[in-house]
Amino acid sequence: MTAQTAGLRAQFALAHGAAEAALTVLPTSEPLVLDTPTADVPAGLAGQAVTARFSGAASGDVVIVVGQDLADALSSSPLGELDLASAIRPALEAAAGTFGPVVVDPGQLMEPAVALSALAAGGEAVIVPLTDGVRPRAAVALRLNPWPGDPEPGRAGEPAAPVGRGGLDMLHDVEMEVSAELGRTRMSVRELLSLSPGAIVELDRAAGSPADLLVNGRLIARGEVVVIDENFGIRITEIVAPGAER
């Protein structure tokens, strides 16, 4: 075996392990399995891609392609339109994290063919297709600068257990920003600039009124403020039906 062949096998094995880690947290509508790593862009792969750079113990780029069904599910979520890059971020971090402690930049949405071709154009990119057993439905692609040494022998090509869920279940593990709001007000720039420690800002909510609970800025519930182990919390008193937000 030549040094070049050994190096390529090492890259494929590392990419396989990263894709396996990403698949465990990737929302999918059907069971997917890892296919053989390749340096070529799979034909017929449709959907949306999220690409991000990472640095730390290793540096490089990671691209995750998901099916259009996930993008459509996020756009029509009962909680309103959700960000695809945020939904895919745990998978991006899982893939990059297999190389050690890293920091992953915010993901950027791209067309799959464009994202994968751009990654491959940089050289030494490895793409791991995720298939339904027949056709590629998603993919995890990586490029490291540089690639580390050979991993444990025999890791490349190991079968991965099918992972997948259907319908709304795809979104159950997607993390979202949850915030509580006591009230709002409007102020002029002059008033804002005049604020100082000790100033009191009057809100548009009467004392004792419930606080709002928002998910990604969308009102989903109201409740009363409570204290839990020296931290503030909210006891839910009302669930706001979709379309009934004020």
TORTOR-441728 format. One line per 2 residues: their letters; for each residue x, y, z of N, C-alpha, C, O. Coordinates in nm, 2 decimals. Atoms other than C-alpha are relative to their C-alpha. Layout:
<sites>
a> X:Y:Z:X:Y:Z:X:Y:Z:X:Y:Z  ...
</sites>
This chain:
<sites>
mt> 0.08:-0.12:0.00:0.00:0.00:0.00:0.09:0.12:0.00:0.18:0.14:0.08  -0.08:-0.12:0.01:0.14:0.34:-0.10:-0.04:0.09:0.11:-0.14:0.08:0.17
aq> 0.02:-0.10:-0.11:0.17:0.63:0.15:-0.13:0.08:-0.04:-0.21:0.12:0.05  0.11:-0.08:0.04:-0.09:0.82:-0.06:-0.13:-0.08:0.02:-0.23:-0.02:0.07
ta> 0.12:0.08:-0.03:-0.34:0.53:-0.04:-0.03:-0.01:0.15:-0.15:-0.01:0.19  0.01:0.01:-0.14:-0.28:0.49:0.33:-0.06:0.13:0.06:-0.15:0.13:0.14
gl> 0.05:-0.13:-0.04:-0.34:0.86:0.38:-0.15:0.02:-0.04:-0.22:0.07:0.04  0.14:-0.01:0.04:-0.66:0.85:0.18:-0.10:-0.09:0.08:-0.21:-0.04:0.12
ra> 0.08:0.08:-0.08:-0.79:0.56:0.38:-0.02:0.06:0.14:-0.13:0.05:0.20  0.01:-0.06:-0.13:-0.71:0.74:0.70:-0.11:0.12:0.00:-0.18:0.13:0.09
qf> 0.10:-0.11:0.01:-0.91:1.05:0.58:-0.14:-0.06:-0.01:-0.23:0.00:0.06  0.13:0.06:0.02:-1.20:0.83:0.48:-0.05:-0.05:0.14:-0.17:-0.04:0.17
al> 0.04:0.05:-0.13:-1.20:0.66:0.82:-0.04:0.11:0.10:-0.14:0.10:0.17  0.04:-0.11:-0.09:-1.20:0.99:1.01:-0.13:0.07:-0.04:-0.21:0.10:0.05
ah> 0.13:-0.06:0.04:-1.48:1.13:0.80:-0.11:-0.09:0.03:-0.22:-0.04:0.06  0.11:0.09:-0.03:-1.68:0.82:0.85:-0.04:0.01:0.15:-0.16:0.01:0.18
ga> 0.03:-0.02:-0.14:-1.65:0.86:1.23:-0.07:0.13:0.03:-0.16:0.13:0.11  0.07:-0.13:-0.02:-1.75:1.23:1.21:-0.14:-0.01:-0.05:-0.23:0.05:0.02
ae> 0.14:0.01:0.06:-2.05:1.15:0.99:-0.09:-0.09:0.10:-0.20:-0.06:0.11  0.07:0.09:-0.10:-2.15:0.87:1.24:-0.05:0.08:0.12:-0.16:0.06:0.17
aa> 0.03:-0.08:-0.11:-2.14:1.12:1.52:-0.11:0.10:-0.03:-0.20:0.13:0.05  0.10:-0.10:0.05:-2.34:1.38:1.32:-0.14:-0.07:-0.01:-0.24:-0.01:0.02
lt> 0.13:0.07:0.03:-2.61:1.12:1.23:-0.08:-0.03:0.13:-0.20:-0.03:0.12  0.07:0.03:-0.13:-2.69:1.05:1.60:-0.08:0.12:0.04:-0.18:0.10:0.12
vl> 0.08:-0.12:-0.04:-2.82:1.41:1.64:-0.06:0.07:-0.12:-0.12:0.18:-0.10  0.05:-0.07:0.12:-2.93:1.49:1.28:-0.15:-0.03:-0.01:-0.19:-0.15:-0.02
pt> 0.14:0.03:0.02:-3.31:1.53:1.24:-0.02:-0.06:-0.14:0.02:0.00:-0.24  0.03:0.07:0.13:-3.43:1.29:0.97:-0.14:-0.05:0.00:-0.20:-0.08:0.11
se> 0.14:0.05:0.01:-3.77:1.18:0.84:0.00:-0.15:-0.02:-0.11:-0.21:-0.02  0.00:0.15:0.02:-3.66:0.82:0.77:0.14:-0.05:0.04:0.24:0.02:0.05
pl> -0.12:0.06:-0.04:-3.39:0.58:0.88:0.11:0.02:-0.11:0.09:-0.01:-0.22  -0.11:-0.01:0.09:-3.05:0.66:0.72:0.12:-0.07:0.05:0.14:-0.09:0.17
vl> -0.12:0.07:-0.04:-2.73:0.47:0.71:0.12:0.06:-0.08:0.10:0.13:-0.18  -0.12:-0.05:0.06:-2.37:0.57:0.62:0.04:-0.08:-0.12:0.05:-0.20:-0.11
dt> -0.05:0.07:0.12:-2.25:0.49:0.28:0.15:0.01:0.00:0.21:0.07:0.09  -0.15:0.00:0.01:-1.88:0.45:0.17:0.04:0.15:-0.02:-0.01:0.22:-0.11
pt> -0.05:-0.13:0.02:-1.69:0.78:0.20:0.06:0.01:-0.14:0.11:-0.09:-0.20  -0.05:-0.02:0.14:-1.59:0.93:-0.13:0.05:0.15:-0.01:0.02:0.23:0.07
ad> -0.05:-0.13:0.04:-1.41:1.23:-0.28:-0.08:0.07:-0.10:-0.06:0.18:-0.14  0.09:-0.05:0.11:-1.68:1.28:-0.54:-0.13:0.04:0.05:-0.18:-0.02:0.15
vp> 0.13:-0.05:-0.04:-2.00:1.48:-0.51:-0.11:-0.10:-0.04:-0.11:-0.13:-0.16  0.10:0.10:0.04:-2.29:1.23:-0.50:-0.10:0.07:-0.10:-0.14:0.18:-0.08
ag> 0.10:-0.05:0.10:-2.53:1.27:-0.80:-0.14:-0.01:0.06:-0.17:-0.10:0.14  0.14:0.00:-0.04:-2.89:1.35:-0.73:-0.03:0.04:0.14:-0.14:0.01:0.19
la> 0.02:-0.04:-0.14:-2.85:1.49:-0.38:-0.07:0.13:0.00:-0.01:0.23:-0.04  0.08:-0.12:0.00:-3.12:1.75:-0.33:-0.03:0.04:0.15:-0.01:-0.04:0.24
gq> 0.04:-0.05:-0.13:-3.24:1.96:-0.03:0.07:0.13:0.03:0.08:0.22:-0.05  -0.07:-0.12:-0.05:-3.05:2.22:0.17:0.13:-0.04:0.06:0.14:-0.14:0.13
av> -0.13:0.02:-0.07:-2.69:2.25:0.29:0.03:0.11:0.09:0.00:0.22:0.07  -0.05:-0.09:-0.10:-2.54:2.41:0.59:0.15:-0.02:0.01:0.20:-0.13:0.03
ta> -0.15:0.02:0.00:-2.16:2.48:0.58:0.05:0.09:0.11:0.00:0.20:0.13  -0.06:-0.08:-0.11:-1.94:2.61:0.87:0.14:-0.04:0.01:0.19:-0.15:-0.03
rf> -0.14:0.02:-0.02:-1.58:2.65:0.95:0.02:-0.03:0.15:-0.07:0.01:0.23  -0.03:0.03:-0.14:-1.43:2.52:1.28:0.15:0.01:0.02:0.23:-0.01:-0.07
sg> -0.14:-0.01:-0.03:-1.10:2.57:1.46:0.01:-0.04:0.15:-0.08:-0.04:0.23  -0.03:0.05:-0.14:-0.93:2.45:1.78:0.10:-0.11:-0.01:0.21:-0.09:-0.06
aa> -0.09:0.11:0.01:-0.78:2.11:1.82:0.02:-0.04:-0.14:0.13:-0.10:-0.18  -0.01:0.02:0.14:-0.84:2.08:1.45:-0.07:0.12:-0.07:-0.15:0.18:-0.01
sg> 0.07:-0.11:0.08:-0.94:2.33:1.18:-0.04:-0.05:-0.14:0.03:-0.14:-0.19  0.04:0.04:0.13:-1.13:2.29:0.86:-0.14:0.05:-0.02:-0.19:0.15:0.04
dv> 0.14:-0.03:0.04:-1.48:2.30:0.71:-0.08:-0.12:0.00:-0.04:-0.23:-0.02  0.10:0.11:0.00:-1.79:2.09:0.75:-0.12:0.04:-0.07:-0.17:0.15:-0.05
vi> 0.12:-0.03:0.07:-2.09:2.07:0.53:-0.10:-0.12:0.03:-0.06:-0.23:0.02  0.11:0.10:-0.01:-2.42:1.89:0.61:-0.11:0.03:-0.09:-0.16:0.14:-0.09
vv> 0.11:-0.01:0.09:-2.68:1.83:0.35:-0.12:-0.08:0.05:-0.10:-0.19:0.09  0.12:0.07:-0.05:-3.03:1.75:0.46:-0.11:0.00:-0.11:-0.10:0.09:-0.20
gq> 0.11:0.01:0.10:-3.35:1.66:0.27:-0.09:0.12:0.01:-0.09:0.19:0.11  0.09:-0.11:0.01:-3.60:1.92:0.16:-0.11:-0.02:0.10:-0.17:0.08:0.15
dl> 0.11:0.03:-0.10:-3.85:1.75:0.40:0.03:0.07:0.13:-0.07:0.12:0.20  -0.04:-0.07:-0.12:-3.66:1.88:0.70:-0.02:0.15:-0.01:-0.07:0.21:0.08
ad> 0.01:-0.14:0.02:-3.64:2.23:0.56:-0.15:0.04:0.00:-0.18:0.15:0.06  0.15:-0.03:0.01:-4.02:2.22:0.49:-0.06:-0.01:0.14:-0.14:0.07:0.18
al> 0.05:0.02:-0.13:-4.09:2.09:0.84:0.03:0.12:0.09:-0.05:0.16:0.17  -0.05:-0.11:-0.08:-3.89:2.37:1.00:-0.08:0.13:-0.04:-0.11:0.21:0.05
ss> 0.07:-0.12:0.04:-4.06:2.64:0.79:-0.14:0.00:0.03:-0.20:0.11:0.04  0.15:0.00:-0.03:-4.41:2.52:0.88:-0.02:-0.06:0.14:-0.12:-0.12:0.17
sp> 0.01:0.05:-0.14:-4.34:2.43:1.25:-0.12:0.07:0.07:-0.15:0.19:0.04  0.10:-0.07:-0.08:-4.63:2.50:1.49:0.05:0.12:0.08:-0.03:0.20:0.12
lg> -0.06:-0.11:-0.07:-4.39:2.74:1.66:0.04:0.11:-0.09:0.11:0.20:-0.05  -0.04:-0.10:0.10:-4.35:2.94:1.34:0.13:-0.05:-0.07:0.18:-0.16:-0.04
el> -0.12:0.04:0.08:-4.06:2.93:1.10:0.12:-0.01:0.08:0.16:0.09:0.15  -0.13:0.02:-0.08:-3.74:2.79:1.26:0.12:0.00:-0.10:0.11:-0.04:-0.21
dl> -0.12:-0.01:0.08:-3.39:2.84:1.14:0.07:-0.13:-0.03:0.10:-0.21:0.07  -0.06:0.12:0.04:-3.24:2.55:0.95:0.14:-0.02:0.05:0.18:-0.12:0.10
as> -0.14:0.00:-0.05:-2.88:2.64:1.04:0.01:-0.03:0.15:0.09:-0.10:0.20  0.00:0.02:-0.14:-2.97:2.64:1.41:-0.04:-0.15:0.03:0.01:-0.21:0.12
ai> 0.04:0.14:-0.02:-3.14:2.30:1.38:0.11:-0.10:-0.03:0.12:-0.20:0.03  -0.11:0.09:0.04:-2.84:2.15:1.21:0.13:0.02:0.08:0.22:-0.06:0.08
rp> -0.13:-0.03:-0.07:-2.58:2.31:1.44:0.04:-0.12:0.09:0.16:-0.14:0.09  -0.05:0.12:-0.08:-2.57:2.01:1.69:0.07:-0.10:-0.08:0.17:-0.16:-0.04
al> -0.07:0.10:0.09:-2.48:1.78:1.40:0.13:0.06:-0.05:0.23:-0.02:-0.06  -0.12:-0.06:0.04:-2.22:2.03:1.28:0.11:-0.02:0.11:0.22:-0.05:0.09
ea> -0.09:0.00:-0.12:-2.07:2.04:1.63:0.04:-0.14:0.03:0.16:-0.17:0.07  -0.03:0.14:-0.03:-2.09:1.66:1.67:0.11:-0.05:-0.10:0.20:-0.12:-0.06
aa> -0.10:0.05:0.10:-1.90:1.60:1.34:0.14:0.06:0.03:0.24:-0.01:0.03  -0.13:-0.07:-0.02:-1.63:1.86:1.41:0.06:-0.04:0.13:0.19:-0.05:0.15
gt> -0.05:0.03:-0.13:-1.60:1.76:1.77:0.07:-0.14:0.01:0.13:-0.16:0.11  -0.08:0.13:0.00:-1.47:1.41:1.68:0.15:0.02:-0.01:0.22:-0.08:0.02
fg> -0.14:-0.02:0.01:-1.14:1.57:1.62:0.06:0.07:0.12:0.18:0.11:0.12  -0.05:-0.07:-0.13:-1.11:1.73:1.97:-0.08:0.12:0.02:-0.18:0.15:-0.05
pv> 0.07:-0.12:-0.03:-1.23:2.05:2.13:0.01:0.10:-0.11:0.12:0.14:-0.15  0.00:-0.09:0.11:-1.33:2.29:1.85:-0.11:0.10:0.03:-0.20:0.08:0.10
vv> 0.10:-0.10:0.01:-1.53:2.61:1.80:-0.05:0.00:-0.14:0.02:0.02:-0.24  0.07:0.01:0.14:-1.78:2.59:1.51:-0.06:0.14:-0.02:-0.14:0.19:0.06
dp> 0.06:-0.13:0.03:-1.87:2.92:1.34:-0.15:-0.02:-0.04:-0.19:-0.13:-0.06  0.14:0.01:0.04:-2.23:3.00:1.26:-0.02:-0.06:-0.14:0.06:-0.02:-0.23
gq> 0.02:0.07:0.13:-2.36:2.79:0.98:-0.06:0.09:-0.11:-0.13:0.19:-0.07  0.05:-0.07:0.11:-2.44:2.93:0.64:-0.08:-0.09:-0.10:-0.03:-0.19:-0.13
lm> 0.08:0.08:0.09:-2.72:2.81:0.41:0.06:0.01:-0.14:0.09:0.12:-0.19  -0.04:0.00:0.14:-2.62:2.71:0.06:-0.07:-0.11:-0.08:-0.13:-0.20:-0.01
ep> 0.05:0.11:0.08:-2.74:2.49:-0.23:0.10:-0.12:0.02:0.22:-0.10:0.02  -0.09:0.11:-0.02:-2.60:2.14:-0.18:0.11:-0.02:-0.10:0.22:-0.04:-0.06
av> -0.10:0.01:0.10:-2.42:2.12:-0.51:0.11:0.10:0.01:0.23:0.08:-0.01  -0.09:-0.11:-0.01:-2.26:2.46:-0.46:0.09:-0.03:0.12:0.21:-0.01:0.12
al> -0.08:0.02:-0.12:-2.15:2.38:-0.10:0.10:-0.12:-0.01:0.21:-0.10:0.03  -0.09:0.11:0.01:-2.01:2.04:-0.18:0.11:0.02:-0.11:0.23:-0.02:-0.09
sa> -0.10:-0.02:0.11:-1.84:2.15:-0.50:0.11:0.10:0.05:0.23:0.09:0.02  -0.09:-0.10:-0.06:-1.68:2.45:-0.31:0.10:-0.07:0.09:0.22:-0.04:0.10
la> -0.09:0.08:-0.10:-1.55:2.21:-0.04:0.10:-0.09:-0.08:0.22:-0.09:-0.04  -0.09:0.09:0.08:-1.41:1.96:-0.30:0.10:0.08:-0.07:0.21:0.03:-0.10
ag> -0.09:-0.08:0.07:-1.25:2.24:-0.49:0.12:0.04:0.08:0.23:0.07:0.03  -0.11:-0.03:-0.09:-1.03:2.32:-0.19:0.10:-0.11:0.02:0.21:-0.09:0.08
ge> -0.10:0.12:-0.01:-0.87:1.97:-0.21:-0.02:-0.08:0.13:-0.05:-0.02:0.23  0.00:0.09:-0.11:-0.87:1.67:0.02:-0.13:0.00:0.08:-0.13:-0.01:0.20
av> 0.13:0.00:-0.07:-1.24:1.69:0.10:-0.06:-0.15:-0.01:-0.04:-0.22:-0.11  0.06:0.13:0.00:-1.43:1.37:0.19:-0.15:0.01:0.03:-0.19:0.09:0.12
iv> 0.14:0.00:-0.01:-1.80:1.32:0.15:-0.06:-0.13:0.04:-0.02:-0.23:-0.02  0.06:0.13:-0.05:-2.00:1.06:0.34:-0.15:0.01:-0.03:-0.22:0.08:0.04
pl> 0.14:0.00:0.03:-2.34:1.00:0.18:-0.08:-0.07:0.11:-0.03:-0.17:0.16  0.09:0.07:-0.09:-2.63:0.91:0.41:-0.12:-0.04:-0.09:-0.19:0.04:-0.15
td> 0.10:0.06:0.10:-2.87:0.68:0.22:-0.12:-0.06:0.08:-0.11:-0.09:0.20  0.12:0.08:-0.06:-3.21:0.52:0.28:0.02:-0.15:-0.04:-0.08:-0.23:-0.03
gv> -0.03:0.13:0.04:-3.04:0.20:0.16:0.01:-0.01:-0.15:0.06:-0.11:-0.20  0.00:0.00:0.15:-3.08:0.29:-0.21:0.06:0.13:-0.05:0.16:0.12:-0.12
rp> -0.04:-0.13:0.06:-3.04:0.66:-0.28:0.06:0.09:0.11:0.01:0.08:0.23  -0.04:-0.10:-0.10:-2.85:0.94:-0.10:-0.10:0.10:0.03:-0.17:0.16:-0.05
ra> 0.10:-0.10:-0.05:-3.08:1.15:0.11:0.06:0.11:0.08:-0.01:0.22:0.09  -0.07:-0.10:-0.08:-2.83:1.35:0.31:0.15:-0.03:-0.02:0.19:-0.12:-0.08
av> -0.15:0.02:0.01:-2.45:1.39:0.34:0.07:0.08:0.11:0.02:0.18:0.15  -0.10:-0.07:-0.09:-2.17:1.49:0.58:0.13:0.01:-0.08:0.18:-0.09:-0.12
al> -0.13:-0.02:0.08:-1.86:1.64:0.41:0.09:0.08:0.09:0.05:0.17:0.16  -0.11:-0.06:-0.08:-1.53:1.75:0.57:0.12:0.03:-0.08:0.15:-0.04:-0.18
rl> -0.13:-0.03:0.05:-1.21:1.91:0.48:0.08:0.05:0.12:0.04:0.15:0.18  -0.09:-0.04:-0.11:-0.93:1.94:0.75:0.13:0.06:-0.06:0.18:0.03:-0.16
np> -0.13:-0.06:0.04:-0.62:2.16:0.73:0.10:0.00:0.12:0.09:0.08:0.21  -0.01:0.11:0.08:-0.43:1.94:0.77:-0.08:-0.12:0.06:-0.13:-0.11:0.17
wp> 0.06:0.12:-0.06:-0.58:1.59:0.81:0.10:-0.06:0.10:0.22:-0.06:0.07  -0.09:0.07:-0.10:-0.44:1.41:1.12:0.04:-0.14:-0.05:0.01:-0.17:-0.16
gd> -0.05:0.13:0.04:-0.28:1.07:1.12:-0.11:-0.11:-0.01:-0.22:-0.08:0.00  0.09:0.11:0.02:-0.43:0.73:1.06:-0.07:-0.04:0.13:-0.01:-0.05:0.24
pe> 0.07:0.04:-0.12:-0.71:0.64:1.31:0.01:-0.15:0.02:0.09:-0.22:-0.04  0.00:0.14:-0.03:-0.79:0.30:1.45:-0.03:-0.08:-0.13:-0.12:-0.05:-0.20
pg> 0.02:0.07:0.12:-0.76:0.04:1.18:-0.14:-0.07:-0.01:-0.20:-0.11:0.10  0.12:0.07:0.01:-1.08:-0.10:1.04:-0.12:0.08:0.02:-0.24:0.03:0.02
ra> 0.12:-0.08:-0.03:-1.30:0.19:1.13:-0.08:0.04:-0.12:-0.20:0.05:-0.12  0.07:-0.04:0.12:-1.38:0.30:0.77:-0.09:-0.11:-0.04:-0.06:-0.23:-0.04
ge> 0.10:0.10:0.06:-1.69:0.13:0.63:-0.08:-0.07:0.10:-0.16:-0.16:0.06  0.08:0.06:-0.10:-1.83:0.02:0.96:-0.15:0.04:-0.02:-0.17:0.15:-0.03
pa> 0.14:-0.04:0.02:-2.21:0.00:0.93:-0.05:0.08:0.12:-0.01:0.06:0.23  0.06:-0.08:-0.11:-2.41:0.25:1.13:-0.14:-0.04:0.01:-0.21:-0.07:-0.09
ap> 0.14:0.04:-0.03:-2.74:0.17:1.29:-0.09:0.11:-0.06:-0.06:0.23:-0.05  0.10:-0.09:0.06:-3.04:0.33:1.11:-0.05:0.10:0.11:-0.08:0.06:0.22
vg> 0.05:-0.10:-0.09:-3.14:0.65:1.28:-0.10:0.09:-0.08:-0.07:0.14:-0.19  0.10:-0.09:0.07:-3.46:0.84:1.18:-0.13:0.01:0.07:-0.17:-0.08:0.15
rg> 0.13:-0.02:-0.06:-3.79:0.97:1.28:-0.09:0.07:-0.10:-0.04:0.14:-0.20  0.09:-0.06:0.10:-4.10:1.09:1.09:-0.08:0.11:0.05:-0.09:0.13:0.18
gl> 0.09:-0.11:-0.04:-4.32:1.39:1.09:0.06:0.10:0.09:0.18:0.14:0.08  -0.04:-0.09:-0.10:-4.30:1.63:1.38:0.11:-0.05:0.09:0.19:0.03:0.15
dm> -0.10:0.06:-0.08:-4.07:1.39:1.56:0.14:0.04:-0.04:0.23:0.05:0.04  -0.13:-0.05:0.04:-3.78:1.52:1.35:0.04:0.12:0.07:0.17:0.14:0.09
lh> -0.04:-0.13:-0.07:-3.79:1.85:1.54:0.01:-0.02:0.15:0.05:0.08:0.21  0.01:0.01:-0.14:-3.81:1.71:1.89:0.13:0.03:0.07:0.13:0.08:0.18
dv> -0.13:-0.02:-0.06:-3.44:1.74:1.96:0.07:0.13:-0.05:0.18:0.16:-0.02  -0.06:-0.13:0.04:-3.39:2.08:1.79:-0.01:0.10:0.11:-0.11:0.12:0.17
em> -0.01:-0.10:-0.11:-3.27:2.34:2.04:-0.05:0.14:-0.05:-0.01:0.18:-0.17  0.05:-0.13:0.04:-3.45:2.68:2.03:0.03:0.09:0.12:0.04:0.05:0.24
ev> -0.02:-0.10:-0.10:-3.40:3.00:2.22:-0.13:0.03:0.07:-0.23:0.07:0.01  0.12:-0.02:-0.08:-3.66:3.04:2.50:0.03:0.12:0.09:0.13:0.13:0.16
sa> -0.02:-0.12:-0.08:-3.70:3.38:2.67:-0.13:0.04:0.07:-0.24:0.01:0.03  0.11:-0.05:-0.08:-3.93:3.54:2.93:0.00:0.15:-0.01:0.10:0.22:-0.01
el> 0.02:-0.14:0.01:-4.07:3.89:2.89:-0.10:0.06:0.10:-0.21:0.01:0.10  0.09:-0.06:-0.10:-4.21:4.10:3.17:-0.09:0.11:-0.06:-0.20:0.14:-0.01
gr> 0.08:-0.10:0.06:-4.33:4.38:2.94:0.09:0.08:-0.10:0.20:0.05:-0.11  -0.07:-0.08:0.10:-4.24:4.63:2.67:-0.03:0.15:0.02:-0.13:0.19:0.09
tr> 0.03:-0.14:0.01:-4.22:5.01:2.62:0.07:0.06:-0.12:0.16:-0.01:-0.18  -0.07:-0.07:0.11:-4.11:5.26:2.36:0.06:0.13:0.06:0.00:0.20:0.15
ms> -0.08:-0.12:-0.05:-3.85:5.53:2.43:0.07:0.07:-0.11:0.11:0.01:-0.21  -0.07:-0.08:0.10:-3.70:5.81:2.23:0.15:-0.02:0.03:0.20:-0.07:0.13
vr> -0.14:0.01:-0.01:-3.33:5.81:2.17:0.05:0.09:0.12:0.14:0.05:0.19  -0.04:-0.09:-0.11:-3.30:6.11:2.41:-0.03:-0.07:0.14:0.06:-0.06:0.23
el> 0.03:0.06:-0.13:-3.47:5.91:2.69:0.10:-0.12:0.02:0.14:-0.14:0.13  -0.10:0.11:-0.01:-3.24:5.61:2.62:0.13:0.05:0.05:0.20:-0.01:0.13
ls> -0.13:-0.05:-0.03:-2.93:5.82:2.64:0.00:0.06:0.14:0.11:0.07:0.20  0.01:-0.06:-0.14:-3.05:5.97:2.97:-0.01:-0.10:0.11:0.00:-0.07:0.22
ls> 0.00:0.11:-0.10:-3.07:5.63:3.14:0.12:0.00:0.08:0.23:0.02:0.03  -0.11:0.01:-0.09:-2.85:5.59:3.44:-0.03:-0.10:0.11:-0.15:-0.13:0.13
pg> 0.04:0.09:-0.11:-2.82:5.34:3.73:-0.10:0.06:0.10:-0.08:0.17:0.15  0.10:-0.04:-0.09:-3.12:5.37:3.95:-0.13:0.05:-0.07:-0.23:0.08:-0.01
ai> 0.11:-0.04:0.07:-3.35:5.49:3.67:-0.11:-0.11:-0.01:-0.07:-0.22:-0.01  0.12:0.09:0.01:-3.70:5.33:3.65:-0.06:0.01:-0.14:-0.10:0.12:-0.18
ve> 0.06:0.00:0.13:-3.84:5.23:3.32:-0.14:-0.07:0.01:-0.15:-0.18:0.06  0.13:0.05:-0.02:-4.22:5.18:3.32:-0.04:-0.08:-0.13:-0.02:-0.04:-0.24
ld> 0.03:0.09:0.11:-4.34:4.89:3.11:-0.15:0.00:-0.02:-0.23:0.06:0.05  0.14:0.00:0.04:-4.68:4.83:2.94:-0.08:-0.11:0.07:-0.18:-0.16:0.01
ra> 0.07:0.11:-0.07:-4.78:4.56:3.19:-0.03:0.04:0.14:0.06:0.09:0.21  0.04:-0.04:-0.13:-4.97:4.61:3.51:0.07:-0.10:0.10:0.11:-0.21:0.07
ag> -0.06:0.08:-0.11:-4.81:4.48:3.84:-0.08:-0.12:0.02:-0.21:-0.11:0.03  0.07:0.12:-0.02:-4.90:4.12:3.89:-0.05:-0.07:-0.12:-0.10:-0.18:-0.12
sp> 0.05:0.06:0.12:-4.98:4.05:3.53:0.10:-0.11:-0.04:0.22:-0.11:0.00  -0.09:0.11:0.04:-4.84:3.73:3.38:0.11:0.04:-0.10:0.10:0.14:-0.17
ad> -0.11:-0.02:0.09:-4.51:3.72:3.20:-0.02:-0.08:-0.12:-0.08:-0.18:-0.12  0.01:0.07:0.13:-4.48:3.61:2.84:0.12:-0.10:-0.02:0.23:-0.06:0.02
ll> -0.10:0.09:0.03:-4.28:3.30:2.74:0.01:-0.01:-0.15:-0.09:-0.04:-0.22  -0.01:0.00:0.14:-4.14:3.32:2.39:0.11:-0.10:-0.05:0.21:-0.12:0.02
vn> -0.09:0.10:0.06:-3.97:3.06:2.17:0.04:0.06:-0.14:-0.04:0.08:-0.22  -0.05:-0.07:0.12:-3.75:3.22:1.90:-0.08:0.12:-0.03:-0.11:0.15:-0.15
gr> 0.07:-0.12:0.01:-3.94:3.54:1.96:-0.15:-0.01:-0.02:-0.22:0.09:-0.04  0.15:0.03:0.02:-4.29:3.38:1.92:-0.06:-0.03:0.13:-0.01:-0.12:0.20
li> 0.07:0.02:-0.13:-4.53:3.39:2.21:-0.07:-0.14:0.00:-0.15:-0.17:-0.09  0.06:0.13:-0.01:-4.63:3.04:2.32:-0.07:-0.03:0.13:-0.16:-0.11:0.14
ar> 0.07:0.02:-0.13:-4.74:3.07:2.68:0.02:0.12:0.09:0.10:0.21:0.06  -0.01:-0.10:-0.10:-4.79:3.30:2.98:0.00:-0.06:0.14:-0.04:-0.18:0.15
ge> -0.01:0.06:-0.13:-4.72:3.24:3.34:0.05:0.11:0.11:0.07:0.22:0.08  -0.04:-0.09:-0.11:-4.62:3.39:3.68:0.14:-0.03:0.04:0.19:-0.14:0.03
vv> -0.14:0.01:-0.03:-4.27:3.46:3.79:0.02:-0.07:0.14:-0.05:-0.03:0.23  -0.03:0.06:-0.12:-4.13:3.23:4.06:0.15:-0.01:0.02:0.22:0.02:-0.07
vi> -0.14:0.02:-0.03:-3.80:3.17:4.23:0.03:-0.14:0.03:-0.03:-0.21:0.11  -0.04:0.14:-0.01:-3.63:2.83:4.20:0.15:0.00:0.04:0.23:0.02:-0.05
de> -0.14:0.01:-0.04:-3.31:2.78:4.40:0.08:0.13:-0.03:0.19:0.12:-0.09  -0.06:-0.13:0.02:-3.22:3.15:4.38:0.00:0.04:-0.15:0.07:0.15:-0.18
nf> 0.02:-0.04:0.14:-3.30:3.16:4.01:-0.15:0.03:-0.03:-0.24:-0.03:0.03  0.13:-0.03:0.05:-3.60:3.31:3.84:-0.05:-0.11:-0.09:0.02:-0.18:-0.16
gi> 0.07:0.09:0.09:-3.85:3.08:3.67:-0.14:0.05:-0.03:-0.18:0.15:0.02  0.14:-0.04:0.03:-4.20:3.09:3.52:-0.09:-0.13:0.02:-0.06:-0.23:-0.04
ri> 0.10:0.11:-0.01:-4.49:2.87:3.63:-0.11:0.03:-0.11:-0.18:0.13:-0.10  0.10:-0.02:0.11:-4.71:2.83:3.32:-0.14:0.00:0.05:-0.18:-0.09:0.12
te> 0.15:-0.01:-0.03:-5.07:2.94:3.36:-0.09:0.00:-0.12:-0.21:-0.03:-0.11  0.08:0.00:0.12:-5.18:2.96:3.00:0.09:-0.03:-0.12:0.20:0.02:-0.14
iv> -0.06:0.03:0.12:-5.08:2.81:2.67:-0.07:0.08:-0.11:-0.19:0.07:-0.13  0.06:-0.09:0.10:-5.13:3.05:2.38:-0.01:-0.08:-0.13:0.09:-0.14:-0.18
ap> 0.03:0.08:0.12:-5.29:2.88:2.08:0.06:0.07:-0.12:0.07:0.20:-0.13  -0.06:-0.06:0.12:-5.12:2.94:1.74:-0.10:0.09:-0.07:-0.22:0.06:-0.09
ga> 0.09:-0.10:0.06:-5.26:3.25:1.58:-0.07:0.09:0.10:-0.13:0.19:0.06  0.07:-0.08:-0.10:-5.39:3.39:1.91:0.10:0.10:0.07:0.07:0.16:0.17
er> -0.10:-0.09:-0.06:-5.07:3.59:1.99:-0.05:0.14:-0.01:-0.11:0.18:-0.11  0.04:-0.14:0.00:-5.12:3.95:2.08:0.10:0.08:-0.09:0.08:0.20:-0.10
</sites>
